[in-house]
Amino acid sequence: MPRVHISFAESALTDLESLRAWYAEQSVPDVGTRLIAEIFQRISTLADHPDIGRVVPEFGQDFLRELIQPPFRIVYRRQPKQVQVVRIWRSERLLRLTPDLND
């Protein structure tokens, strides 16, 4: 299987920035930097294995998948030649499907 392209929705980039800022506010910016690096490392596996994530249980839609990188959920939309990371949230947070993901 050829590699797929990985892209990031604005919402995922905002999530990463919020994560970085929160750890900086807690006076542990190195922890935020390490966690973000681990998240990017985990996301990079999608290029060769786009179906590695499980279907998001809240929705049961084959195209909406997630990787778990404790304590975070990396939610992505699976498309034929690409994946788009749409959210990066703490694992205990419940998801809500936005209209643009319901297609």
CYANA upper distance limits for C-alpha pairs under 8 A (distance plus 0.5 A):
  1 MET  CA     48 ASP  CA      8.12
  2 PRO  CA     48 ASP  CA      7.70
  3 ARG  CA     47 ALA  CA      5.59
  3 ARG  CA     48 ASP  CA      5.49
  3 ARG  CA     49 HIS  CA      8.43
  3 ARG  CA     81 LYS  CA      8.48
  4 VAL  CA     46 LEU  CA      8.05
  4 VAL  CA     47 ALA  CA      5.37
  4 VAL  CA     48 ASP  CA      7.21
  4 VAL  CA     50 PRO  CA      7.69
  4 VAL  CA     81 LYS  CA      5.61
  4 VAL  CA     82 GLN  CA      5.24
  4 VAL  CA     83 VAL  CA      7.47
  5 HIS  CA     47 ALA  CA      6.75
  5 HIS  CA     81 LYS  CA      6.99
  5 HIS  CA     82 GLN  CA      4.94
  5 HIS  CA     83 VAL  CA      6.84
  6 ILE  CA     44 SER  CA      8.40
  6 ILE  CA     46 LEU  CA      7.94
  6 ILE  CA     47 ALA  CA      7.00
  6 ILE  CA     82 GLN  CA      6.25
  6 ILE  CA     83 VAL  CA      5.59
  6 ILE  CA     84 GLN  CA      6.36
  6 ILE  CA     85 VAL  CA      7.95
  7 SER  CA     82 GLN  CA      8.00
  7 SER  CA     83 VAL  CA      6.87
  7 SER  CA     84 GLN  CA      5.21
  7 SER  CA     85 VAL  CA      6.75
  8 PHE  CA     12 ALA  CA      6.59
  8 PHE  CA     13 LEU  CA      7.16
  8 PHE  CA     84 GLN  CA      5.84
  8 PHE  CA     85 VAL  CA      5.28
  8 PHE  CA     86 VAL  CA      6.84
  9 ALA  CA     13 LEU  CA      7.12
  9 ALA  CA     84 GLN  CA      7.00
  9 ALA  CA     85 VAL  CA      6.53
  9 ALA  CA     86 VAL  CA      5.57
  9 ALA  CA     87 ARG  CA      8.26
 10 GLU  CA     14 THR  CA      6.64
 10 GLU  CA     86 VAL  CA      8.10
 11 SER  CA     15 ASP  CA      6.68
 11 SER  CA     86 VAL  CA      6.55
 11 SER  CA     87 ARG  CA      6.54
 12 ALA  CA     16 LEU  CA      6.80
 12 ALA  CA     85 VAL  CA      6.78
 12 ALA  CA     86 VAL  CA      5.52
 12 ALA  CA     87 ARG  CA      4.89
 12 ALA  CA     88 ILE  CA      6.23
 13 LEU  CA     17 GLU  CA      6.75
 14 THR  CA     18 SER  CA      6.58
 15 ASP  CA     19 LEU  CA      6.64
 15 ASP  CA     87 ARG  CA      7.18
 15 ASP  CA     88 ILE  CA      6.29
 15 ASP  CA     89 TRP  CA      7.56
 16 LEU  CA     20 ARG  CA      6.70
 16 LEU  CA     36 ILE  CA      7.64
 16 LEU  CA     88 ILE  CA      7.45
 17 GLU  CA     21 ALA  CA      6.59
 18 SER  CA     22 TRP  CA      6.51
 19 LEU  CA     23 TYR  CA      6.93
 19 LEU  CA     32 GLY  CA      7.20
 20 ARG  CA     24 ALA  CA      6.76
 20 ARG  CA     29 PRO  CA      7.55
 20 ARG  CA     32 GLY  CA      5.62
 20 ARG  CA     33 THR  CA      7.30
 20 ARG  CA     36 ILE  CA      8.07
 21 ALA  CA     25 GLU  CA      6.62
 21 ALA  CA     29 PRO  CA      8.46
 22 TRP  CA     26 GLN  CA      6.82
 22 TRP  CA     32 GLY  CA      8.40
 23 TYR  CA     27 SER  CA      6.97
 23 TYR  CA     28 VAL  CA      5.89
 23 TYR  CA     29 PRO  CA      5.66
 23 TYR  CA     30 ASP  CA      8.47
 23 TYR  CA     31 VAL  CA      7.21
 23 TYR  CA     32 GLY  CA      5.67
 24 ALA  CA     28 VAL  CA      6.03
 24 ALA  CA     29 PRO  CA      4.74
 24 ALA  CA     32 GLY  CA      7.63
 25 GLU  CA     29 PRO  CA      8.27
 28 VAL  CA     32 GLY  CA      7.47
 29 PRO  CA     33 THR  CA      6.71
 30 ASP  CA     34 ARG  CA      6.62
 31 VAL  CA     35 LEU  CA      6.64
 32 GLY  CA     36 ILE  CA      6.59
 33 THR  CA     37 ALA  CA      6.70
 34 ARG  CA     38 GLU  CA      6.75
 35 LEU  CA     39 ILE  CA      6.67
 36 ILE  CA     40 PHE  CA      6.72
 37 ALA  CA     41 GLN  CA      6.66
 38 GLU  CA     42 ARG  CA      6.70
 38 GLU  CA     69 GLN  CA      8.28
 39 ILE  CA     43 ILE  CA      6.66
 39 ILE  CA     69 GLN  CA      7.09
 39 ILE  CA     74 ILE  CA      8.40
 40 PHE  CA     44 SER  CA      6.62
 41 GLN  CA     45 THR  CA      7.55
 42 ARG  CA     46 LEU  CA      8.19
 42 ARG  CA     67 LEU  CA      8.38
 42 ARG  CA     69 GLN  CA      7.70
 43 ILE  CA     47 ALA  CA      8.45
 43 ILE  CA     74 ILE  CA      8.33
 45 THR  CA     49 HIS  CA      6.55
 45 THR  CA     50 PRO  CA      8.10
 46 LEU  CA     50 PRO  CA      4.83
 46 LEU  CA     51 ASP  CA      7.93
 46 LEU  CA     52 ILE  CA      7.62
 46 LEU  CA     83 VAL  CA      8.05
 50 PRO  CA     78 ARG  CA      7.57
 50 PRO  CA     83 VAL  CA      7.45
 51 ASP  CA     65 ARG  CA      8.43
 51 ASP  CA     78 ARG  CA      8.13
 52 ILE  CA     67 LEU  CA      8.15
 53 GLY  CA     65 ARG  CA      5.98
 53 GLY  CA     66 GLU  CA      5.41
 53 GLY  CA     67 LEU  CA      5.33
 53 GLY  CA     68 ILE  CA      8.48
 54 ARG  CA     65 ARG  CA      5.81
 54 ARG  CA     66 GLU  CA      6.04
 54 ARG  CA     67 LEU  CA      7.30
 55 VAL  CA     59 PHE  CA      8.39
 55 VAL  CA     60 GLY  CA      6.53
 55 VAL  CA     61 GLN  CA      7.00
 55 VAL  CA     62 ASP  CA      6.33
 55 VAL  CA     63 PHE  CA      8.02
 55 VAL  CA     64 LEU  CA      6.47
 55 VAL  CA     65 ARG  CA      4.82
 55 VAL  CA     66 GLU  CA      6.89
 56 VAL  CA     60 GLY  CA      6.49
 56 VAL  CA     61 GLN  CA      7.65
 56 VAL  CA     64 LEU  CA      6.56
 56 VAL  CA     65 ARG  CA      5.57
 56 VAL  CA     66 GLU  CA      6.36
 56 VAL  CA     75 VAL  CA      8.23
 58 GLU  CA     94 LEU  CA      8.36
 58 GLU  CA     95 LEU  CA      7.46
 59 PHE  CA     64 LEU  CA      8.36
 59 PHE  CA     97 LEU  CA      8.27
 60 GLY  CA     64 LEU  CA      8.31
 61 GLN  CA     65 ARG  CA      8.41
 62 ASP  CA     78 ARG  CA      8.46
 63 PHE  CA     77 ARG  CA      6.06
 63 PHE  CA     78 ARG  CA      5.28
 63 PHE  CA     79 GLN  CA      7.33
 64 LEU  CA     75 VAL  CA      7.66
 64 LEU  CA     76 TYR  CA      6.44
 64 LEU  CA     77 ARG  CA      5.24
 64 LEU  CA     78 ARG  CA      6.69
 65 ARG  CA     75 VAL  CA      6.28
 65 ARG  CA     76 TYR  CA      5.89
 65 ARG  CA     77 ARG  CA      6.76
 65 ARG  CA     78 ARG  CA      7.44
 66 GLU  CA     73 ARG  CA      6.81
 66 GLU  CA     74 ILE  CA      5.76
 66 GLU  CA     75 VAL  CA      4.76
 66 GLU  CA     76 TYR  CA      6.38
 67 LEU  CA     73 ARG  CA      6.38
 67 LEU  CA     74 ILE  CA      5.53
 67 LEU  CA     75 VAL  CA      7.06
 68 ILE  CA     72 PHE  CA      6.46
 68 ILE  CA     73 ARG  CA      5.28
 68 ILE  CA     74 ILE  CA      6.69
 68 ILE  CA     91 SER  CA      8.10
 69 GLN  CA     73 ARG  CA      6.68
 69 GLN  CA     74 ILE  CA      7.69
 70 PRO  CA     90 ARG  CA      8.47
 70 PRO  CA     91 SER  CA      7.55
 71 PRO  CA     90 ARG  CA      6.11
 71 PRO  CA     91 SER  CA      5.95
 72 PHE  CA     88 ILE  CA      6.99
 72 PHE  CA     89 TRP  CA      5.84
 72 PHE  CA     90 ARG  CA      4.74
 72 PHE  CA     91 SER  CA      5.26
 73 ARG  CA     87 ARG  CA      8.29
 73 ARG  CA     88 ILE  CA      6.11
 73 ARG  CA     89 TRP  CA      5.76
 73 ARG  CA     90 ARG  CA      6.44
 73 ARG  CA     91 SER  CA      5.69
 74 ILE  CA     85 VAL  CA      7.54
 74 ILE  CA     86 VAL  CA      8.34
 74 ILE  CA     87 ARG  CA      6.55
 74 ILE  CA     88 ILE  CA      5.13
 74 ILE  CA     89 TRP  CA      7.24
 75 VAL  CA     85 VAL  CA      6.43
 75 VAL  CA     86 VAL  CA      6.24
 75 VAL  CA     87 ARG  CA      5.64
 75 VAL  CA     88 ILE  CA      6.73
 76 TYR  CA     83 VAL  CA      6.86
 76 TYR  CA     84 GLN  CA      5.82
 76 TYR  CA     85 VAL  CA      4.62
 76 TYR  CA     86 VAL  CA      5.72
 76 TYR  CA     87 ARG  CA      7.52
 77 ARG  CA     83 VAL  CA      6.06
 77 ARG  CA     84 GLN  CA      5.64
 77 ARG  CA     85 VAL  CA      6.88
 77 ARG  CA     86 VAL  CA      7.35
 77 ARG  CA    101 LEU  CA      8.30
 78 ARG  CA     82 GLN  CA      7.10
 78 ARG  CA     83 VAL  CA      5.24
 78 ARG  CA     84 GLN  CA      7.28
 79 GLN  CA     83 VAL  CA      6.19
 79 GLN  CA     84 GLN  CA      8.41
 89 TRP  CA     93 ARG  CA      7.18
 97 LEU  CA    101 LEU  CA      6.85
 97 LEU  CA    102 ASN  CA      7.20
 98 THR  CA    102 ASN  CA      7.18
 99 PRO  CA    103 ASP  CA      8.08
